[in-house]
């Protein structure tokens, strides 16, 4: 999973998130990273590590299984 897919997932699954900025803030909280790191991933200025990609995928799977 890439950061854009993760941010998109947050926007579609959290009714309180109405903007991309809000989704980035939520992603940063969930992944325990800075908002700047998430923005850098989205803009391609920084690569995500394989472990961070796995964490995003696990969060999505866990969230989807509770629905």
N, C-alpha and C positions, 0 to 999 in steps of 0.2 A: 504494500500500500504506500502511496506517495502522500506528501503533506497536503496537496490540493484535494485529493480524494477524502482525506480525513477531515479537513475543514468543511468541505461540502457535506459530508455525512453529519457533522455537528449541526450545520445550518438546517438540514432537513429533519433531524430527529429531536431538536430542542426548540419547542415553540416560543421560548423566551428570547431566542437569538434571532435578531432581525437584520443584522448587518454582517458583512465579512469581518469587520473589526471586532465585533462581539464574538464571532466564531473563532478568531485567532486568539483572543483573550482566553476563551474557554479551552481551546486546544493547549495553550501554554500551561494552564492550570492542570489539566489532565495529564500532560506529559512531564510536568515538573521541570519546565524549561522557561526561558524568558520569552516574552512576546517578540522581541527582536530576533531571536533564533527562528521562530516560526515564520516571520516575515522574510528572513533571509532564505529559508528553505523554499518559500513560495516564489521568490524572485530568482532563484537559481544561484544566489551568491554563496550558498553554503550547501554542502551535500548532507543528506541524512545518513546516519549510520545504519547498518543492517539491524542492529538491536532496536533502534528507535522505530524503524519501519515495522518490525515485528510487534513492538509495543502498540503501535497504532492499530495494527490488524487485530491484535488480541482485544483491545478496547472495543473495537467495532463488533467483533464476534460476541463478546460478552454482552454488550448493549443490545444487540439484535436478538440474542437468545432470551432476554427477559421480556420482550414484547409479546 
